[in-house]
Amino acid sequence: MRQLLVIGNGMVGHRLVEAVRDRDPDGAWHIVVLGEEPRPAYDRVALSSYFDGASADDLSLSDLSVHPNVQLRLGEGAASIDRDARRVTTTTGAVLTYDALVLATGSSPFVPPVPGHDLPGCHVYRTIEDLEAITASARTARTGVVVGGGLLGLEAANALRLLGVQAHVVELGAHLMPAQVDEGGGALLDRLISETGIHIHTGAGIGAVEAGADGHVERVRVGEDTEIDADMVVFSVGIRPRDDLARAAGLDLGPRGGVAIDSTCRTSDPAIYAVGECASAQGTVYGLVAPGNAMAEVAADQLTGGDAEFTSADTSTKLKLIGVDVASFGDAHARTPNALEVALNDAPGRRYAKLVVSDDATTLLGGVLVGDASAYASLRPLVGRELPGDPLDLIAPGRSGGGVGVGALPDDAQVCSCNAVTKGTLVSAIEGGACDVATLKGCTNAGTSCGSCVPMLKTLLAESGVEQSNALCEHFAHSRAELVQIVMATGITTFSELIAAHGSGRGCDICKPAVASILASLGGGHILEGEQAGLQDTNDRFLANMQRNGTYSVVPRVPGGEITPEKLVTLGEVAREFNLYSKITGAQRIDLLGARVEQLPAIWRRLVDAGFESGHAYGKALRTVKSCVGTTWCRYGVQDSVGMAVELELRYRGLRSPHKIKAGVSGCARECAEARSKDVGVIATEHGWNLYVGGNGGFRPRHAELFASDLDHDTLVRYIDRFLMFYIRTADRLQRTAGWIESMEGGLDHIRSVVIEDSLGIGADLEAAMERHVSTYTDEWRGVLEDPDKLERFVSFANAPDTPDPTITFDVERDQPVPGEPVSLGMPTRHQDHVEV
Amino acid sequence: MSVLTLDTTDATATQVWIPACASASLAPERGVAILLPDGSQAALFRTFDGNLYAIDNIDPFSNAAVMARGIVGDRGGEPTVASPMLKQVFSLRSGVCFDDTTVRQTTYPVRERDGVIEIATGSKGGTS
């Protein structure tokens, strides 16, 4: 067995090992990997998601150690290479021999040698350890300067912002992202990024970093005459290939550094390969992962007897940063001789699009999209190909809808560039029986990385004649959103009318609760009134949460988690009197469990008399608005988070929705209310409130995304009104806000345009609908207690209303009642693991 | 209410009709639980078209006595109730579970007389 030694365990080094293992099923190579970082390779491209709550584990790549014949030596780098003896000495002094050596040492961040560049408070943005150091600095910092306005610099600026630090970006070029974006796009990009609250200084270099009395960063000098009072600095001006080992070993280097490689990825020593950011291919060092991966594939192919070559690399970029879409592909700067440009600069519409075409305007060479990059997925595969029509039609909305139909693409065009999936592969998968987006993703991997091609997957399915059913169930051929429209347009107020006119049969446990929720959202009165009562799902039916033994839990509303001692005493007394199990919930309220159905009215009479009302813990409705103590008590708070949480909870209480809605309000960027794990998260800033949407815990945890920044009170409430009402009207049954945003054409940007810019002209209508909800809200439990007909339903048995269900028994655990084993009555019994429903 | 009064006017040797509740207490598509003389329980339903059904109130999957609180509807025209616990759907006519046809709930004969709904006990497994 031959020995392959890989120096470096970054993304590209990792890819190389996987590529060799894929091509070497017989195990001709034994692979040893040296990695100097303490952890195995991780997704550095997604590094910024660390600030969105991703852990180091979330970022980790596949585990190489599952392969036989792969040895991973972490925390151990290479110290020197002896090419004659084919030996590498490691930093721990070990000596390893090789038959082939791959340099995948990557790059190091370039820190300009300005005075003070190494003061405490100065950082780079490259590894998880760097991010941990930045996070630590941010705890005490108010203002930070990011040096470099490229891709990574903007990610760093966003990270500072998420950490509650006012960010300044200093960029030497005339605008942000000069490598990817042209002047026209750059002007709009600067404006859109500025609007998010990040200060931009372009055409300016950093002069010096100055320390305060404590020796820590205190001030940054920019250009001739600008000074920024700052507590931290992040350098992200570029990378330098790590070619020291190669240099010391006498390998040829590229003109701008990097280990020179030929098209087979071999260095000047044929036994040594170089891949990724440490390599110089035809004089170019690529700082992107896609070219690095391409090199890794070529080297792996060569090592296993293939003849693949690395010629050029796709440096297309699409990113969404702070809600701003940017895409750059092909020859974005029109450097091809005689290239022509077609540009659309729609400043009021906040979008810029430019296509670069050949001198005869027939071939697409590249392009830049800023503000709206939705056409990227369909345009990028056309690079180097004949244009399907007038270039302006491809970028001007309203002329042909913008972009190119996926149908116009040739079969070998990549639809998913992240995973290199061609249209042909997708079409065969559809012909092979993939009939929905999920299946298509599963069998081709398309759309599983950045997701920008998912709309094209849908189009391909539709064009293939695959019908994607939106039917709610066998009784309604409509989706939930369509039923909302029907109910709104017809004014129908009962399930019976709706199913008679627009459905078939008598409904089921799917459509009945869905229609009940729609009727309730649109102001249908008490949910247990008349026929509506029979539509309600398990918990709504008795306004309490059914537990595994058929008893219920009682959760009164405690707005914002704020409660008086008197009310706490009442809860304790009620729990004691009715022998209820008591537990503090994760949503800052108190759960009383083990109430039998016939006890609910008596329990609630006590609670309502004490000033409590329904907490809707049982409903697909607003649950709670969690809060931290904010400026009321906290010495870090910048706004009154409790006051805001109480106001929001009282405003949206009782609002029925496609799924439960949770919200949170934090009084500062420390985020103690965990607002970003909620459907609606509000985080105080010094200037107002940041609004986040689409977060949730549960089975598939999601962090909420920033929706709008620094809002004043009225704007915040207006946006939440519109957002929630739009969600209620258009989401599917049991779809949380995250899934709703994901499934909506245009995603969060579209929702932003509807809510903020009122692009559909329904803003006033959504607000009016919310106002109706607010003004007609009444407590559901009070409604039951005041109505004998409704109260009559809260009995154990119709023929023995006060006889407790004999099958309900309790044991005692840690001094509290818990469900006992059910009394067996000789019935067929099947045990099934309890599932929260 | 007297629960255990037996009406034996037309009972067979194995069937005993007992009054369950007043007709007015059983709204369409809203079940009620009935405590039977032997301590077992029935879930009693009136469907939208006016038919009456009763099945064992104990959900065989969770062992909780909750079937009467399920949603009544239909599957392809077959009247059904869904367990409120884990949502398995049962035929009201046969008691067979749609999600696991090896499971079958006991059914009880039901009739309506003079404003009273009656359930026949003593012949478990029968159909109405």
Interface residues (C-beta under 8 A of the other chain):
Chain A: E474 H475 S496 G505 R506 G507 C508 D509 C511 K512 P513 E531 A533 G534 L535 D537 T538 R541 F542 M546 R548 N549 G550 V597 E792 R793 V795 S796 F797 A798 N799 A800 P801 T803 D805 P806 T807 I808 P822 S824 L825 M827 P828 T829 R830 H831 Q832 H834 V835 V837
Chain B: M1 V3 P19 A20 C21 S25 L26 A27 P28 E29 R30 V32 A33 I34 L35 G39 S40 Q41 L44 T47 F48 D56 I58 P60 F61 S62 N63 A64 A65 V66 R69 G70 I71 V72 G73 D74 R75 G76 G77 P79 T80 A82 P84 M85 L86 K87 V89 V103 R104 Q105 T106
